[in-house]
Amino acid sequence: MSPRTRLFATAATLCAVALTLLMIRPAPAGALAADPVRIMALGDSITGSPGCWRALLWQKLQAAGYTNTDFVGTLPAQGCGFVYDGENEGHGGYLATNIANQSLLPGWLAATDPDVVIMHLGTNDVWSNIAPATILAAFSTLVDQMRASNPAMRILVAQIIPVDPPSCTECAARTVAFNAAIPAWAASRTTAASPVTVVDQWTGFVPATDTSDGVHPNAAGDVKIANRWYPPLVQALTGTQPTPTPTGTGSPAPTPTPTPAAGCTASYRVTGQWQGGFQGELTVANSGVTASRSWTARFTFGAGQQVAQSWGGVVTQSGADVSVGNAAWNGVLPPGGNATVGFIGSWTGSNPTTTATCTFG
């Protein structure tokens, strides 16, 4: 081989090597986008017919920059006035107990592979006068099936909206009893790898104004439901609690009793009442100019009422005196921010309202 021929052969070999190195060079960091978080909305007709709270929830996520999500389900989106990611598992008329007994969920999970499940389920069971313990046993079966599909499943379970249909005069009280049992059940089922988070969809929801028929949410009800799902869903997506923002969709709150020096205001109200029992709500707000690190509210019952169950904070009672501390995720309140604690209580004779105060830590 002549010197010139060898020179050309060497140059060709070097070019081939360089081209090969360019072809196998790793992609720049961040060039491959993370897989979207897959979210399944599981429930009955309140979730799926048409369930426009899902559309509003998706819209809120998009507006806040949480765009790497994918709502999944074997049922298609339904018309809500704008295009949205609306696949879901909102099966009209279905009971939680039947979904569990008939093993319907594993097939839906296999078809959609969710990372997060948001579940508003049990209304039809309550309507059918099925005991809360039986419904929650079905919930446990569903949770086990979710974890078999994904051991790290993040599960959000609603305390369901109040219902007051003319054809079921006992449904309102049954719903209260069912919702009161959910927090203790959830605490017994949650794990570090697969947390179960209770989402209060009951407080502030009024069937007379927020539903079209005493059961299914209207436009106002859809807004309330979406707003209640949003903070815990963001926390499930990111591990952080979003900054609370006023929504203007709840029932008018009573005028708070201010403590200007501390910047902490607290208000107490009864949101529902039945013979021997009631549901109350305490709202703590930051009217100051700096964020809180923690908060504690206090009030005194005037007629022997007793707190039986609570969520959204740590409630302790000694005699008539009640102390409410923040939960782990809602102690930091920015200026203008607020947190709400709900509870179920009992009363005899009368159930007068009371005045609450609060301080920041």
C-alpha positions as CSV (number, residue, x, y, z in Angstrom):
1,M,0.0,0.0,0.0
2,S,1.5,3.4,-1.0
3,P,2.0,6.1,1.6
4,R,-0.8,8.2,0.1
5,T,-3.2,5.2,0.2
6,R,-2.3,4.5,3.9
7,L,-2.9,8.2,4.7
8,F,-6.4,8.2,3.1
9,A,-7.2,4.9,5.0
10,T,-6.2,6.4,8.3
11,A,-8.2,9.5,7.8
12,A,-11.3,7.5,6.9
13,T,-10.9,5.4,10.0
14,L,-10.6,8.5,12.3
15,C,-13.7,10.0,10.7
16,A,-15.7,6.8,11.3
17,V,-14.5,6.7,15.0
18,A,-15.5,10.3,15.5
19,L,-18.9,9.8,13.9
20,T,-19.5,6.7,16.2
21,L,-18.6,8.7,19.3
22,L,-21.0,11.5,18.3
23,M,-23.8,8.9,17.8
24,I,-23.3,7.2,21.2
25,R,-22.8,10.5,23.2
26,P,-25.2,10.6,26.2
27,A,-28.2,13.0,25.9
28,P,-27.8,16.2,27.9
29,A,-29.2,16.2,31.4
30,G,-32.9,17.0,31.5
31,A,-33.4,16.1,27.8
32,L,-35.7,13.3,28.7
33,A,-38.9,14.6,30.5
34,A,-40.1,12.7,33.5
35,D,-43.1,10.5,33.0
36,P,-46.3,12.3,34.0
37,V,-48.0,11.5,37.3
38,R,-51.1,9.4,36.5
39,I,-54.1,10.3,38.5
40,M,-57.3,8.2,38.8
41,A,-60.5,9.8,40.0
42,L,-62.5,6.9,41.4
43,G,-66.2,7.1,42.5
44,D,-69.8,7.0,41.4
45,S,-71.9,9.5,39.5
46,I,-70.7,12.4,41.6
47,T,-67.3,11.8,40.1
48,G,-68.4,10.8,36.6
49,S,-71.7,12.2,35.5
50,P,-70.4,14.5,34.3
51,G,-68.2,15.2,37.3
52,C,-67.1,18.7,36.1
53,W,-65.2,19.2,39.4
54,R,-62.5,17.0,37.7
55,A,-62.3,19.5,34.8
56,L,-62.0,22.4,37.2
57,L,-59.3,20.5,39.3
58,W,-57.3,19.8,36.1
59,Q,-57.7,23.5,35.1
60,K,-56.4,24.6,38.6
61,L,-53.4,22.3,38.3
62,Q,-52.5,23.6,34.8
63,A,-52.9,27.2,35.8
64,A,-50.5,26.7,38.8
65,G,-47.9,25.0,36.6
66,Y,-48.6,21.4,37.6
67,T,-48.7,20.3,33.9
68,N,-46.9,17.0,34.1
69,T,-50.0,15.0,35.0
70,D,-52.3,12.6,33.3
71,F,-55.8,11.9,34.5
72,V,-56.5,8.2,33.7
73,G,-59.5,5.9,33.6
74,T,-61.5,3.5,31.4
75,L,-64.3,6.1,31.1
76,P,-63.9,9.1,28.8
77,A,-64.2,12.8,29.6
78,Q,-67.6,14.3,29.5
79,G,-68.7,17.8,28.3
80,C,-67.9,20.5,30.8
81,G,-67.6,23.6,28.5
82,F,-63.9,23.3,27.7
83,V,-61.3,20.7,26.7
84,Y,-59.7,19.0,29.6
85,D,-57.9,15.7,30.5
86,G,-61.0,13.9,31.8
87,E,-60.5,10.1,31.7
88,N,-61.9,8.7,35.0
89,E,-63.5,5.8,36.9
90,G,-66.7,7.6,38.0
91,H,-69.3,4.8,37.6
92,G,-72.8,6.0,38.1
93,G,-74.9,4.0,40.6
94,Y,-71.9,1.9,41.8
95,L,-71.5,1.0,45.5
96,A,-68.1,0.7,47.1
97,T,-69.1,-2.6,48.6
98,N,-70.0,-4.0,45.1
99,I,-66.8,-2.7,43.5
100,A,-64.9,-4.6,46.2
101,N,-67.0,-7.7,46.3
102,Q,-67.0,-8.1,42.5
103,S,-63.2,-7.3,42.2
104,L,-63.8,-4.6,39.6
105,L,-61.0,-2.3,40.6
106,P,-58.0,-4.6,39.6
107,G,-59.0,-4.5,36.0
108,W,-59.3,-0.7,36.0
109,L,-55.9,-0.4,37.7
110,A,-54.3,-2.8,35.2
111,A,-55.7,-0.8,32.3
112,T,-54.6,2.6,33.6
113,D,-51.6,2.1,36.0
114,P,-52.2,5.2,38.3
115,D,-49.8,6.7,40.7
116,V,-52.4,8.6,42.7
117,V,-56.1,7.7,43.4
118,I,-58.6,10.4,44.5
119,M,-61.7,8.6,45.7
120,H,-65.1,10.0,46.5
121,L,-67.1,6.9,47.1
122,G,-69.7,5.5,49.4
123,T,-72.8,7.7,48.7
124,N,-74.7,4.8,47.2
125,D,-73.7,2.6,50.0
126,V,-75.0,5.2,52.5
127,W,-78.2,5.5,50.5
128,S,-78.6,1.7,50.7
129,N,-78.3,1.9,54.5
130,I,-75.1,-0.2,54.6
131,A,-73.2,0.2,57.9
132,P,-70.1,2.4,57.9
133,A,-67.9,-0.5,59.1
134,T,-69.0,-2.6,56.1
135,I,-68.3,0.3,53.7
136,L,-64.9,0.9,55.3
137,A,-64.1,-2.9,55.0
138,A,-64.7,-2.5,51.3
139,F,-62.4,0.5,51.3
140,S,-59.7,-1.6,52.9
141,T,-60.1,-4.2,50.1
142,L,-59.8,-1.4,47.5
143,V,-56.7,0.0,49.2
144,D,-55.1,-3.5,49.2
145,Q,-55.8,-3.8,45.5
146,M,-54.3,-0.4,44.8
147,R,-51.2,-1.3,46.6
148,A,-51.0,-4.6,44.7
149,S,-51.0,-2.6,41.5
150,N,-48.5,0.0,42.9
151,P,-46.9,-0.4,46.3
152,A,-46.2,3.3,46.4
153,M,-49.8,4.4,45.6
154,R,-50.8,7.7,47.0
155,I,-54.5,7.6,48.1
156,L,-56.8,10.5,48.8
157,V,-60.1,9.5,50.3
158,A,-63.0,12.0,50.6
159,Q,-65.3,12.5,53.5
160,I,-68.2,12.6,51.1
161,I,-70.4,15.6,50.3
162,P,-73.6,15.9,52.3
163,V,-76.7,14.6,50.5
164,D,-80.4,15.5,51.2
165,P,-82.6,13.9,48.6
166,P,-86.3,13.9,49.1
167,S,-86.5,10.2,48.7
168,C,-84.0,9.4,51.5
169,T,-84.7,11.4,54.6
170,E,-82.2,9.4,56.6
171,C,-79.3,9.9,54.2
172,A,-78.0,13.1,55.7
173,A,-77.5,11.5,59.2
174,R,-76.1,8.3,57.7
175,T,-73.6,10.4,55.7
176,V,-72.4,12.1,58.9
177,A,-72.0,8.8,60.7
178,F,-70.0,7.4,57.7
179,N,-67.8,10.5,57.5
180,A,-67.1,10.4,61.2
181,A,-65.6,6.9,60.9
182,I,-63.3,7.7,58.0
183,P,-60.4,9.4,59.8
184,A,-59.7,6.6,62.2
185,W,-59.9,4.0,59.4
186,A,-57.5,6.1,57.3
187,A,-55.0,6.4,60.2
188,S,-55.1,2.6,60.6
189,R,-54.4,2.0,56.8
190,T,-51.9,4.6,56.0
191,T,-48.2,3.7,55.5
192,A,-45.0,5.7,54.8
193,A,-44.8,4.1,51.4
194,S,-48.5,4.5,50.5
195,P,-50.1,7.3,52.6
196,V,-53.9,7.5,52.9
197,T,-55.0,11.2,53.2
198,V,-58.5,12.2,54.3
199,V,-60.0,15.1,52.3
200,D,-62.9,16.9,53.9
201,Q,-65.5,17.4,51.1
202,W,-68.4,17.7,53.7
203,T,-67.7,20.9,55.5
204,G,-69.2,24.0,53.9
205,F,-71.0,22.0,51.2
206,V,-74.8,22.8,51.2
207,P,-77.1,20.5,49.3
208,A,-79.8,23.1,48.9
209,T,-77.4,25.5,47.0
210,D,-74.6,23.3,45.8
211,T,-76.5,20.4,44.2
212,S,-79.1,20.1,41.4
213,D,-81.1,17.4,43.1
214,G,-79.9,17.1,46.7
215,V,-77.1,14.7,45.6
216,H,-75.2,15.7,42.4
217,P,-73.2,18.9,42.5
218,N,-74.2,21.9,40.4
219,A,-71.7,24.5,39.1
220,A,-71.2,26.0,42.6
221,G,-70.7,22.5,44.1
222,D,-68.2,21.6,41.4
223,V,-66.1,24.6,42.4
224,K,-66.1,23.7,46.1
225,I,-65.2,20.1,45.4
226,A,-62.3,21.0,43.1
227,N,-61.0,23.5,45.6
228,R,-61.0,20.9,48.4
229,W,-59.2,18.3,46.3
230,Y,-56.5,20.8,45.1
231,P,-54.2,21.3,48.2
232,P,-53.9,17.6,49.2
233,L,-53.5,16.5,45.5
234,V,-50.7,19.0,45.1
235,Q,-49.1,17.7,48.3
236,A,-49.4,14.1,46.8
237,L,-47.7,15.3,43.6
238,T,-44.9,17.3,45.2
239,G,-44.7,16.5,48.9
240,T,-45.4,20.1,49.8
241,Q,-48.6,22.0,50.7
242,P,-49.5,24.8,48.4
243,T,-50.1,28.3,49.8
244,P,-53.8,28.7,50.7
245,T,-55.6,31.2,48.6
246,P,-59.1,32.6,49.2
247,T,-61.7,30.9,47.0
248,G,-64.9,32.8,47.8
249,T,-66.9,29.6,47.3
250,G,-67.7,28.5,50.9
251,S,-70.6,29.5,53.1
252,P,-70.2,33.0,54.6
253,A,-68.0,32.7,57.7
254,P,-68.9,34.5,60.9
255,T,-67.0,37.6,61.8
256,P,-63.8,36.5,63.5
257,T,-62.7,37.7,66.9
258,P,-59.4,39.5,66.2
259,T,-56.2,39.5,68.1
260,P,-54.3,42.2,66.2
261,A,-51.1,42.1,68.2
262,A,-50.6,38.4,67.2
263,G,-52.1,38.7,63.7
264,C,-54.2,35.6,64.4
265,T,-58.0,35.5,64.0
266,A,-60.3,32.5,64.7
267,S,-63.9,31.9,64.0
268,Y,-66.2,29.0,65.1
269,R,-69.4,27.9,63.5
270,V,-71.8,25.0,63.4
271,T,-72.1,23.7,59.8
272,G,-74.7,21.0,60.4
273,Q,-76.9,19.7,63.3
274,W,-79.1,16.7,64.0
275,Q,-80.7,15.3,67.1
276,G,-77.9,14.7,69.6
277,G,-75.1,15.6,67.2
278,F,-73.5,18.3,65.1
279,Q,-70.6,19.2,62.9
280,G,-68.5,22.2,63.7
281,E,-65.8,24.1,61.9
282,L,-63.0,26.3,63.2
283,T,-61.1,28.6,60.8
284,V,-57.8,30.2,61.8
285,A,-56.5,33.0,59.6
286,N,-53.4,35.2,59.5
287,S,-54.3,38.9,59.4
288,G,-50.7,40.0,60.1
289,V,-47.8,40.8,57.9
290,T,-45.5,37.8,58.6
291,A,-46.0,34.0,58.2
292,S,-46.8,31.9,61.2
293,R,-44.7,28.9,62.3
294,S,-47.6,27.2,64.2
295,W,-50.9,28.1,65.7
296,T,-53.2,27.2,68.6
297,A,-56.9,28.1,68.9
298,R,-59.1,27.9,72.0
299,F,-62.8,28.1,72.7
300,T,-65.2,27.1,75.5
301,F,-68.4,25.2,75.1
302,G,-71.4,26.6,77.0
303,A,-73.8,23.7,77.2
304,G,-71.7,20.5,77.8
305,Q,-71.0,19.7,74.1
306,Q,-68.3,17.1,73.5
307,V,-66.0,16.6,70.5
308,A,-66.0,13.0,69.3
309,Q,-64.0,13.2,66.0
310,S,-61.9,15.8,64.2
311,W,-59.7,16.4,61.1
312,G,-57.4,19.1,59.9
313,G,-55.9,19.7,63.3
314,V,-55.2,18.3,66.8
315,V,-58.2,18.8,69.0
316,T,-58.1,18.2,72.8
317,Q,-60.9,18.9,75.3
318,S,-60.8,19.3,79.1
319,G,-64.2,19.8,80.5
320,A,-65.8,22.7,78.5
321,D,-62.4,24.0,77.3
322,V,-61.3,23.0,73.8
323,S,-57.8,23.5,72.4
324,V,-57.0,23.1,68.7
325,G,-53.5,22.9,67.4
326,N,-52.3,22.9,63.8
327,A,-51.7,19.6,61.8
328,A,-48.2,18.9,60.5
329,W,-49.0,20.4,57.1
330,N,-51.0,23.6,58.0
331,G,-49.1,25.3,60.7
332,V,-47.4,27.8,58.4
333,L,-49.9,30.4,57.4
334,P,-48.7,33.2,55.1
335,P,-50.2,36.7,55.4
336,G,-53.8,36.3,54.3
337,G,-53.7,32.5,54.6
338,N,-56.0,30.3,56.6
339,A,-56.6,26.8,57.8
340,T,-59.8,25.0,58.7
341,V,-60.4,22.2,61.2
342,G,-63.6,20.2,61.2
343,F,-65.1,18.1,63.9
344,I,-68.1,16.0,64.9
345,G,-69.6,16.7,68.3
346,S,-72.5,15.7,70.6
347,W,-75.0,17.9,72.4
348,T,-78.0,17.6,74.8
349,G,-80.5,20.3,75.4
350,S,-78.9,23.1,73.4
351,N,-76.0,23.8,71.2
352,P,-75.1,27.5,71.4
353,T,-72.3,29.0,69.4
354,T,-69.1,30.2,71.0
355,T,-66.2,32.6,70.5
356,A,-62.7,31.4,69.5
357,T,-59.3,33.0,70.0
358,C,-55.9,32.0,68.6
359,T,-52.2,32.7,68.9
360,F,-49.2,32.0,66.6
361,G,-46.2,30.1,67.7
